[in-house]
Amino acid sequence: MDRSLFFLIFMISIFLLIWNVRSASLEYYGIEDTINEDMSVLNVITLKFKTPITSLDYSLNFKIYDLNVTYDFDYADCRIVDLGSRSDISCDFKGMDSKRRMLTLSFYTKSGVKKSGRNYQFVADYGISLPVDRAFILIKLPSNGVLAEDKTTRPYYPRDGKLMTDGKRIMVYWERENLTSGDTLQFSVLYTLPIFSNFIYNVVIITSTFIVVVVMVALTLYLRGRTESSKEEVVKSVLNPDEKTIVNILTSHGGKVSQKVIVRESDFSKAKVSRLVKSLKERGIVDIEPISGRENRIILKKNF
């Protein structure tokens, strides 16, 4: 009697488990694949179940890593099952009910993008183990990617895909309804990364930076010259005509000349030149450098 009761309970448990799996179906199946510049792909899978279930085995045709799970019910424990060349996701659920039935799986893969000549081809192959009322599949190209040119066919498959953009990426999407268990969802996109886009961008940045630096240096030198010129003009404006004559002679000789040359070119007496030079020195406009016991060199200061 005890053994019969145990066998009956065991058979009922097996029946309920099989019934739960068979009766599971999806109200919505969303697939969003974002291709990154390093050829990795971020996959976001959204599943909305028609009825509550307690477990799920989600099979994939490729290897995945970095699994993250979000849900709107009490608890979900999902883990990656490594099967060598591919992965499965095995989940156990608690608290799913008629209103809380949404599960989102996000993960990365590096096996979806292949280089083909100058182009890149992304292929996504998702099998279906549950009936699906409505499915939406979206593939986002890299931020600088463009669809490859092909005169014979469209650069994406199936051919009923539609295009849109968010201003940063080109996207291809498909919509499906009433899918049955065993159907496959296979999609591909052929795209290219412009060879010169980054090169031209870098050239423009470098050239612009160079021009800005040159302009700033030229402006600095111009303003410095203007400042020194303005300062010189201010000082000259307070010089008397004789003092200006001395400064002009010094300027014509590169800012440095012997005192006897000043006497000769100014047509002033030695005493007058000595007096003028002394006055200019006291005001910080010139320096006096002895050459010999009876001869001096007069130097015009640069920052007078």
C-alpha positions as CSV (number, residue, x, y, z in Angstrom):
1,M,0.0,0.0,0.0
2,D,2.8,2.4,0.9
3,R,4.7,1.6,-2.3
4,S,1.6,2.0,-4.4
5,L,0.9,5.4,-2.9
6,F,4.6,6.5,-3.4
7,F,4.4,5.4,-7.1
8,L,1.1,7.3,-7.6
9,I,2.6,10.5,-6.1
10,F,5.7,10.1,-8.3
11,M,3.7,9.7,-11.5
12,I,1.5,12.7,-10.6
13,S,4.7,14.8,-10.1
14,I,6.1,13.8,-13.4
15,F,2.8,14.5,-15.2
16,L,2.6,18.0,-13.6
17,L,6.2,18.7,-14.6
18,I,5.6,17.6,-18.2
19,W,2.3,19.5,-18.4
20,N,3.9,22.7,-17.0
21,V,6.6,22.6,-19.7
22,R,4.2,21.6,-22.6
23,S,1.6,24.2,-21.6
24,A,4.2,27.1,-21.5
25,S,4.0,29.6,-24.3
26,L,5.0,33.2,-24.9
27,E,2.8,36.2,-25.4
28,Y,5.9,38.2,-26.5
29,Y,9.4,37.3,-27.6
30,G,11.7,40.3,-28.0
31,I,15.3,40.1,-29.3
32,E,17.6,43.1,-29.4
33,D,21.2,42.7,-30.5
34,T,23.6,45.6,-30.4
35,I,26.9,45.1,-32.3
36,N,29.8,46.8,-30.7
37,E,33.0,48.2,-32.4
38,D,35.1,45.3,-31.0
39,M,32.8,42.8,-32.7
40,S,31.2,41.7,-29.5
41,V,27.4,41.7,-29.3
42,L,25.1,42.6,-26.5
43,N,22.0,40.4,-26.6
44,V,18.8,41.4,-24.7
45,I,16.0,38.8,-24.7
46,T,12.6,39.7,-23.3
47,L,10.1,36.9,-22.6
48,K,6.5,37.5,-21.5
49,F,4.9,34.2,-20.7
50,K,1.2,33.6,-21.3
51,T,0.8,31.6,-18.2
52,P,3.0,31.3,-15.1
53,I,5.8,28.7,-15.1
54,T,8.3,27.5,-12.6
55,S,11.3,26.7,-14.8
56,L,12.8,27.3,-18.2
57,D,15.6,25.8,-20.3
58,Y,16.6,28.3,-23.0
59,S,18.8,26.8,-25.7
60,L,21.2,28.9,-27.8
61,N,23.3,28.1,-30.8
62,F,26.3,30.1,-29.6
63,K,28.5,30.7,-26.5
64,I,27.6,33.5,-24.1
65,Y,29.0,35.3,-21.1
66,D,28.1,38.0,-18.5
67,L,24.5,36.9,-18.0
68,N,22.2,39.4,-16.2
69,V,18.6,38.8,-15.3
70,T,15.7,41.1,-14.5
71,Y,12.1,40.1,-13.8
72,D,8.8,41.5,-12.4
73,F,7.9,38.6,-10.2
74,D,9.3,37.3,-6.9
75,Y,12.4,35.4,-7.8
76,A,14.4,34.0,-10.8
77,D,17.6,32.0,-10.6
78,C,19.2,31.8,-14.1
79,R,22.6,30.4,-14.9
80,I,24.7,29.6,-18.0
81,V,25.1,26.0,-18.9
82,D,28.3,25.6,-20.9
83,L,28.0,23.0,-23.6
84,G,31.3,23.5,-25.4
85,S,30.6,25.3,-28.6
86,R,27.3,26.7,-27.4
87,S,25.4,27.6,-24.2
88,D,22.1,27.1,-22.6
89,I,20.4,29.2,-19.9
90,S,18.6,27.3,-17.2
91,C,16.2,29.1,-14.9
92,D,14.0,28.4,-11.9
93,F,11.2,30.8,-10.9
94,K,9.1,31.6,-7.9
95,G,6.1,34.0,-7.5
96,M,5.2,34.2,-11.2
97,D,1.5,34.9,-11.5
98,S,-1.1,36.1,-14.1
99,K,0.1,39.7,-13.8
100,R,3.8,39.3,-13.3
101,R,5.2,37.2,-16.1
102,M,8.1,39.2,-17.6
103,L,11.7,38.0,-17.8
104,T,14.6,39.8,-19.4
105,L,17.9,38.0,-20.1
106,S,21.0,40.1,-21.2
107,F,24.3,38.6,-22.1
108,Y,27.3,39.0,-24.5
109,T,28.6,36.9,-27.3
110,K,31.7,37.1,-29.5
111,S,30.7,34.5,-32.1
112,G,28.1,36.3,-34.1
113,V,30.2,38.7,-36.3
114,K,32.5,37.4,-39.1
115,K,34.7,39.5,-41.4
116,S,33.9,39.0,-45.1
117,G,36.4,40.9,-47.3
118,R,35.8,44.6,-46.6
119,N,32.5,43.8,-44.9
120,Y,31.2,42.3,-41.7
121,Q,28.4,39.9,-41.4
122,F,26.3,39.4,-38.2
123,V,24.2,36.3,-38.0
124,A,21.7,35.6,-35.2
125,D,20.1,32.2,-34.9
126,Y,17.5,31.8,-32.2
127,G,15.6,28.6,-31.9
128,I,12.1,28.4,-30.5
129,S,11.0,25.8,-28.0
130,L,7.7,27.5,-27.1
131,P,4.8,28.8,-29.1
132,V,5.0,32.6,-29.5
133,D,2.1,35.0,-30.2
134,R,4.3,37.9,-31.2
135,A,8.0,38.4,-31.8
136,F,10.1,41.5,-32.4
137,I,13.7,41.3,-33.6
138,L,16.0,44.3,-33.7
139,I,19.7,44.4,-34.8
140,K,21.7,47.6,-34.1
141,L,24.9,48.2,-36.2
142,P,28.0,49.7,-34.6
143,S,27.8,53.5,-34.2
144,N,30.0,54.1,-37.3
145,G,28.6,51.2,-39.3
146,V,26.6,51.4,-42.5
147,L,24.8,48.8,-44.5
148,A,27.0,47.2,-47.2
149,E,26.2,48.1,-50.8
150,D,24.8,45.1,-52.8
151,K,23.2,45.7,-56.1
152,T,21.7,42.1,-56.4
153,T,20.1,41.8,-53.0
154,R,19.4,43.6,-49.8
155,P,22.2,43.6,-47.2
156,Y,20.0,41.9,-44.6
157,Y,18.0,38.7,-44.3
158,P,15.1,38.0,-44.3
159,R,14.4,40.6,-46.9
160,D,11.2,41.9,-45.2
161,G,13.3,43.7,-42.6
162,K,12.7,47.4,-42.0
163,L,15.2,50.2,-41.3
164,M,15.3,52.9,-38.7
165,T,17.8,55.0,-36.8
166,D,18.1,56.7,-33.4
167,G,20.5,59.3,-34.8
168,K,23.6,57.3,-33.7
169,R,23.1,53.8,-35.1
170,I,21.4,52.2,-38.1
171,M,18.9,49.5,-37.1
172,V,17.2,46.7,-38.9
173,Y,14.1,45.1,-37.4
174,W,11.5,42.3,-38.1
175,E,8.1,41.4,-36.7
176,R,6.7,37.9,-36.5
177,E,3.4,36.4,-35.2
178,N,2.1,33.0,-34.3
179,L,5.3,31.1,-34.2
180,T,5.3,27.4,-33.2
181,S,7.7,25.3,-31.3
182,G,10.5,24.2,-33.6
183,D,10.5,27.3,-35.8
184,T,13.8,29.1,-36.2
185,L,14.5,32.7,-36.1
186,Q,17.6,33.4,-38.2
187,F,18.6,36.9,-39.2
188,S,21.7,38.4,-40.8
189,V,23.0,41.8,-41.6
190,L,25.9,42.7,-43.8
191,Y,27.6,46.0,-42.9
192,T,30.8,47.9,-43.4
193,L,32.9,50.3,-41.3
194,P,34.1,53.2,-43.5
195,I,37.9,52.9,-43.8
196,F,38.6,56.7,-43.8
197,S,36.0,57.8,-41.3
198,N,38.2,57.7,-38.3
199,F,41.3,58.7,-40.3
200,I,39.6,61.8,-41.7
201,Y,38.2,62.6,-38.2
202,N,41.7,62.4,-36.7
203,V,43.2,64.5,-39.5
204,V,40.5,67.2,-39.0
205,I,41.1,67.2,-35.3
206,I,44.9,67.4,-35.7
207,T,44.7,70.1,-38.4
208,S,42.2,72.2,-36.4
209,T,44.4,71.9,-33.3
210,F,47.5,73.0,-35.2
211,I,45.7,76.0,-36.7
212,V,44.4,77.0,-33.3
213,V,47.9,76.8,-31.8
214,V,49.4,78.8,-34.7
215,V,46.8,81.5,-34.4
216,M,47.3,81.7,-30.6
217,V,51.0,82.0,-30.9
218,A,50.7,84.6,-33.6
219,L,48.2,86.5,-31.5
220,T,50.4,86.3,-28.5
221,L,53.4,87.7,-30.4
222,Y,51.3,90.4,-32.0
223,L,49.8,91.5,-28.6
224,R,53.3,91.3,-27.0
225,G,54.6,93.5,-29.8
226,R,51.7,95.9,-29.5
227,T,52.3,96.0,-25.7
228,E,56.0,96.7,-26.1
229,S,55.3,99.3,-28.8
230,S,52.6,100.9,-26.7
231,K,54.9,101.0,-23.8
232,E,57.7,102.5,-25.9
233,E,55.2,105.1,-27.3
234,V,54.1,106.0,-23.8
235,V,57.7,106.6,-22.6
236,K,58.6,108.5,-25.7
237,S,55.6,110.7,-25.2
238,V,57.1,112.1,-22.0
239,L,60.6,112.7,-23.5
240,N,61.6,116.1,-24.6
241,P,62.8,116.5,-28.3
242,D,66.5,116.2,-27.3
243,E,65.9,113.0,-25.3
244,K,63.9,111.6,-28.2
245,T,66.9,112.3,-30.5
246,I,69.1,110.2,-28.2
247,V,66.6,107.3,-28.1
248,N,66.2,107.4,-31.9
249,I,69.9,107.2,-32.4
250,L,70.2,104.2,-30.1
251,T,67.3,102.5,-31.9
252,S,68.9,103.0,-35.3
253,H,72.1,101.3,-34.0
254,G,70.2,98.3,-32.5
255,G,69.9,99.7,-29.0
256,K,73.7,100.0,-28.3
257,V,76.2,102.6,-29.4
258,S,79.2,104.5,-28.0
259,Q,78.6,107.9,-26.5
260,K,80.9,109.7,-29.0
261,V,78.7,108.3,-31.9
262,I,75.7,109.9,-30.2
263,V,77.6,113.2,-30.0
264,R,78.5,113.1,-33.6
265,E,75.1,112.1,-35.0
266,S,73.1,114.3,-32.7
267,D,75.2,117.4,-33.3
268,F,75.0,118.0,-29.5
269,S,77.9,119.0,-27.4
270,K,79.7,116.3,-25.2
271,A,78.4,118.0,-22.1
272,K,74.8,118.1,-23.4
273,V,74.9,114.4,-24.4
274,S,76.3,113.5,-21.0
275,R,73.5,115.4,-19.2
276,L,70.8,113.8,-21.4
277,V,72.2,110.3,-21.0
278,K,72.4,110.8,-17.2
279,S,68.7,111.9,-17.1
280,L,67.7,108.9,-19.3
281,K,69.6,106.5,-17.0
282,E,68.0,107.9,-13.9
283,R,64.6,107.2,-15.4
284,G,65.5,103.6,-16.3
285,I,65.5,104.1,-20.1
286,V,69.2,103.5,-20.8
287,D,72.2,101.9,-19.1
288,I,75.8,103.2,-19.2
289,E,78.6,100.7,-19.8
290,P,82.2,101.9,-19.4
291,I,84.4,101.0,-22.4
292,S,87.5,102.7,-21.2
293,G,88.5,105.3,-18.7
294,R,87.2,108.1,-21.0
295,E,84.6,106.4,-23.2
296,N,81.1,104.9,-22.4
297,R,78.7,102.7,-24.3
298,I,75.1,103.6,-24.0
299,I,72.6,100.8,-24.0
300,L,68.8,101.2,-24.6
301,K,66.9,99.0,-22.3
302,K,64.4,96.6,-24.0
303,N,61.7,97.0,-21.4
304,F,61.9,100.7,-20.8
